[in-house]
Amino acid sequence: MAHPQDLTGDGQQFFEARRKVFPKAVDGPFRRLKWAIMLVALAIYYVTPWLRWNRGPYAPDQAVLVDLAHRRFYMFSIEIWPHEFYYVAGLLIMAGIGLFLVTSAVGRAWCGYACPQTVWTDLFVHVERAIDGDRNAQIKLQRAPWGPSKIARRIAKHSIWLVIGALTGGAWIFYFADAPTLGRAFVQGSAPFVAYATVGVLTATTYIFGGLMREQVCIYMCPWPRIQSAMLDEKSLTVTYKAWRGEPRSHGLKRAEPLAQVVLGTPSLVALIEQPELASRIGDCIDCNACVAVCPTGIDIREGSQIGCITCGLCIDACDGIMAKIGRPSRLIGYTTDLDARLAQAGEAPVPALKRLFRPRTLLYFGAWAGIGLAMLFALGNRERIGIGVLQTRNPQWVRLSDGSIRNGYTVKVRNMEERPRSVEIAISGVPGAVLWTEEAGRNQAARSVRVDVAPDQVAQVPLFVSAPGAGPTRADLAFTVRALDKEGGSARDTSFFERPEPTP
Amino acid sequence: MADEKRIDEPTGTSFVGHEWDGIEELDTPMPRWWLYTFYACIAFAAVMVVLYPAIPMLHSASTGVLGWSSHGDLAKEMAADHARRAPVMHALEQTPIEQIPADPKLLRAAQEGGHSAFKVYCTQCHGAGAAGAKGYPNLNDDDWLWGGDLKTIQQTLLHGVRQPGDDETRMSQMPAFGRDGILKPAEVQDVVSYVRFLSKQEGVTASSRRGAAVFTANCAVCHGDAGKGNRAVGAPNLTDGIWLYGGDRDTITETVTNARYGIMPAWGARLDPVTVKMLAIYVHSLGGGEKTPVDPVPAPAETPVPAAVAAR
């Protein structure tokens, strides 16, 4: 079988084999920050569905619950009905603008610290190190022939990865049903098929994305890095190799090419001792490759800002460790903006952080983000917990009754969004002489209003009949008002029509 | 061409050779796993073709090894739905019709089931909204020819109206007073005037005064002395605002002259008892349904039909 790269015959490579990345363990402030964020993020993810929240006897007591079957979304004290889905849309828009805000303030911090792909990959890499050892041991094991030890390690690693994947998928389903009940049913094998299917799919995706594909997801699959390349500007924080400080690199002194040219074949260390002024011409980068070794996406940050850089800062930790060892100032690699880099190169002071943060772009994003948030909070605080919707019966539009009056039919939907049963009064206005009644009560109970009991957190569908004297306009406005009869009160109004036959000439 | 290959300095990747307004395309190789994903899709398709219907043949597609078909799926779903509805249908079968309203869940199920059946069997004459048409009663109103409580509606449905061959069908016949010469044309006009006076469409006239006597002699036996009708024989109430064929002078004249003979099929012979029950409950719920009498009177069909109006 022809190898894919032989497709054209001239050895051109159409498909690039993956260069496996073996990130080396590193310690430092950014690594510790990543640990902390990973802990918090995973804790939020796994613990949230198990939090309880008392909503009384008529609603679930799960703090965060997406109840798809009953079309309800619970989040602590907030309950969202389907018609209020704009709150969820608003949250999503806030999340989107929030990403823009974060990007304009601190660059690709989402990619480097908080993205689930980053967090889970980090976790998987850690498991790999615990079993196979650090970078060098992993490379060695990769090259080693298959033997009992390698097989055992591979089985152990993939099993733990699969368990993590299953736990990840397992936690997800608890957001959609009562967690303790579903947990019990899941173990007993009586949970709905969709629960097992979801866990299966999420186990597979977690295992594949976090364990197998890792940086390939960021480099090839995720759209966010592409959007980022359009969003970054000269004031965006990026992980920057300060080439003006690092170059020319000196790998030991022997390989420092410019130096070798200067000293014309003399051993470079000797040259340095003989001509100490040369030291100022040697960069701080000793080409130790530590920044490349720790990079989880396998890039060389010294080539400049690039799409593969998720700005996780691990190379900063790695380089700072080396700089400390060779007695050079830290932050040869560091978070810098393009503008600051240029200023530093010219020997000028960087832009103060606050001035950088309070630039129009960041403020604009923050304004939009906070504006939507405040508007939603305001709307949430003012929303009416009772609602009415009137649907006029269209076939037949009107019915003549034996006493000559005209009857119209309506389906009135009364929405009780409180978690307790409520008595409400539905009243009509607008058509002289009109009376209404329910089918059960019958026409002899007809009045200007009817009382209806609405179950907690439910929509009551009330078929109503309205009759009015036969003489009158063919189409008249008819208003329906619903009023809660308990002391909290609240009311809502909807309008419809009352229709009569065309008068016979 | 190979000697024209140029390399993009910053990335070290060669150009494809396409250029749009100075923007050039780089020949970046795809990741290898992408290729494997493509192969996996081909393998998936091959398996799919074997397992499921895929290849178009002369009359239908090839049957897959699994024997799956969308018809089979539908049959399974229908069977499952039938099984799901079985308990409700059984309860509807066991519960006497007048007791169904006491169980709101059962009532709702019956109304919905009746609505579905109505759309299939009844809309042809009574209309999709049950509003009827000339000669076909409006089932929404509060006027009933044969009675509007649940049991009576069920009885009408089961045996129909003037359905030949059904012994218990609703039976009556109005004489063709004009055509058969029972009344002279002038008498017909007089009785029409009186009937229009009864329904408050006309005032008292000499014609209607004469018509009152004609009415008492010929019509009151079925329609009652006051013209309020008689449900035992399906004689309509002539004093209300509802007309099956029309309340204008010409239509009433035609009705008195030639009589009317509306027929409804006996659905008991075509539909199962539960469907008839559901239909009765649906029709009863349309707004004109009457309460079941506390002391059940004998079904109207069992009332002896007055000889004067007995069927031919």
Interface residues (C-beta under 8 A of the other chain):
Chain A: P4 D10 Q13 F14 F15 E16 A17 R18 M213 Q216 Y220 T393 R394 N395 P396 V399 R400 L401 S402 D403 G404 R407 G409 E439 E440 G442 R443 F465 G470
Chain B: A2 P29 M30 P31 R32 W33 W34 L35 P101 G127 A128 G129 A130 A131 N138 N140 D141 D142 D143 N237 D240 G241 I242 S285 G287 G289 K291
